[in-house]
Each structure stands twice: as C-alpha cells, then as structure tokens.
Amino acid sequence: TMTGGDLIFDAAALEAFAAEALRRAGVGDEDATFGALCLVEADLRGVESHGVLRLPIYVRCLQRGVINARPRPRSVSGAGALEVMDGDAGLGYVVGRAAMLRAVELAGEHGIAAVGVTNSSHFGPAGIYARLATENDMIGIAMSNVMAKMVAPGGARPITGNNPLAVAIPSFGEFPFALDMSLSAATGGKLLLAAKKGQSIPLDWATDTEGEPTNDPEVAFKGFYQPLGGVKGLGLSFVVDILCGLVTGGPFGRQLESMYSSDEPTRTGHMMLAIDVLRIVPRKVMKERMAAFFADIKASPMRDPAAEMRVPGERAYRTELRRRAEGVPVAPGVVEELVELGRELGLVTALNPKGAAAE
C-alpha cells in the first residue's frame, strides 16, 4: 500500500488511461476521448473532487447499464431558439457537450438560445460547458440538477440537490471569466479533507442525518449539506432544479437518484444557454472592456499586501498551466483504485507516475 504524498502524473498519460478505460466499458472512441479530457481537466484545474477519482464509478455505471455507453442524444421538443434534448441515458459529458454545442448553433441563428436536457447523467463540473460556449465566442450558462442532499435552513430532511451553476464570458484575452459553483456551503470534498486532517467544521456547513447542524466532518459527510448563504443558495438551487428537471419533463427534487446507488439511469437534467454577445458588442470592444473589467478587479487593494485579487476562473486557469508543465498530483488511494481498475479491465495503458510529490 502506498503512503505519503500524492503521486505526480503526466496529464496526457492520465487521459490515455481514462480514455482506454471508458472504451473498454463500451464507450465510442470520440466520446471516450472527450470524457477522459474532462476528467483530467478537472484535476488540472484543481477540482480533484471531479477528476480521475470519478473514473471507477463511471465505469461501474457503464458496466451496469446505469449509463448508456453509446447514446444518441436527440432533440425531442421545442422550436426556434428553445429545445429540449433527450440524452438517451448517455455519459453526462457527452450529452452536456452535445446540448451546449446545439445551444451555440441555435444562438448563431437567433442571438440567444436555451437547450434543456432530460435523461442524462452526472456531467462533472458545470464550467466545462459554460467555457465551451466561450470557445465559440459566446457567453455560456450551464446548470444541472442532482440528487437531493441539501436541507433548507432548519429542515430535517433533504429537499433539493447541491445543484451546480456556471457562467463563462469570453474576454478574448488570456482566459475567460468563468464562475463555477455548487450551491452548498461546503462540498463533500471539503468535508473529506477536514476529516482526514482531524479538523472540525463550521456549524453552517452541514447537518447529521436528523438535520441537526454538526461540526464533525465525518458525521456531516454521512448527513446533509446546508445551502450556501442560507435561503439565498436554497432559492437558487430550486431555480436550477425547475430549469433542469421540472420544465424538461425529467425528475426533480426528491425524485432524483444517485449514480452510486441506482440500478436504473438517473435521468439527470441540464440546462444550457448560449448568448451570441458579439451581435451587440464588436469583438475589439468586448476585448477592451473585459480587459478594463479584469484590470479594475486585479487592482483592488487587499488587507494582506502579499494577497492577490483574482478574477473568477483565474486560479483554475493558472493551476492548469502549472500542472500541464509540472504534472498532475493524484492521491495514493485514488492511484491504487485506478491501478486495480486497469488490472480488472485488462488495460494496455500503464499508469506510470513521473514521481512523487514532495511531502
């Protein structure tokens, strides 16, 4: 058993491994490549909770038929700039990408478009799809509903999911503005980290299984999330659920199931919006105005002179640049699980670390 610090991998090596694993689980070539890209990109951007850590559960879901390996997403209703797509129970990355690219296409015709999705699955970080719109010179908004694990303030059982919401705006500079958030006060990853470090957590982060606020991260992890900013985060989570699940004809609220426990497709819903901003702002002007906006934020004085104000999406972007050059850290426990998965699937791609991280 490996102990000590994270192991460092080359991003391309992790991608090759993940892609082969997904292909072995029945996913088509192009879809496997994109899924692997998304998983490793999360690790590159410092969102380890959605990185290669998740590969084994996706493979299990594909093997059990909870996720359809070869989906045919198709538009089932709507007209003009608004459509609903049925994801055919496919990998959320594949379905989410198809939906945002369709929204971009429709926004090219209409100036703005929305594509709702039903019958999809867990799609990883919402930022993937919002940023996909910026790669097409548009503003992107992406959201998804997930299984209810969040209580209302004072609530004793979960009422809504920790539903993610992302907005990305092209800057035509080094990186886009990219806001990507889930609506709980703290993520499961944060709770696990506190548990590993033996730390207590603030009382407004989570509750036990009875809805009582707790400062014990292990109790919290088995319990429920509290919303970010009390009723404000709760309200936003309801909005995401209505847009992703209720209006698309999919499950919503407490009807959603988890891919970890379900034997049937989870029928997750998404909503993708694309805004063709260059219809109203010429590219050169947008670039200048975004640069001014970024510069104003960056120039904001901090109490600590060593601290630096960052624009949403900047830290993830800088982390990605660094990790592409230096390698991607993966926790030993995750590496073990991946090695085991590789053995079980009979993968050709070996998982060889570049080295171990300094303690």
Buried (B, 14 or more C-beta within 10 A) or exposed (E): EBEEEBBBBBBEBBBBBBBBBBBBBBBBEEBBBBBBBBBBBBBBBBBBBBBBBBBBBBBBBBBEEBBBBEBEBEBBEBEEBBBBBBBBBBBBBBBBBBBBBBBBBBBBEBBBBBBBBBBBBBBBBBBBBBBBBBEBBBBBBBBBBBBBBBBBBEBEEBBBBBBBBBBBBBBBEEBBBBBBBBBBBBBBEBBBBBBEEEEEBEBBBBBBEEBEBBBBBBBBBEBBBBBBBBEEBBBBBBBBBBBBBBBBBBBBBEEBBEBEEBEEBBBBBBBBBBBBBBEEEEEEEBBBEBBEBBEEBEEEEEEEEEEEEBBBBBEBBBBBEEBEEEBBBBBBEBBEBBBEBBEEBEBEBEBEBEEBBEE
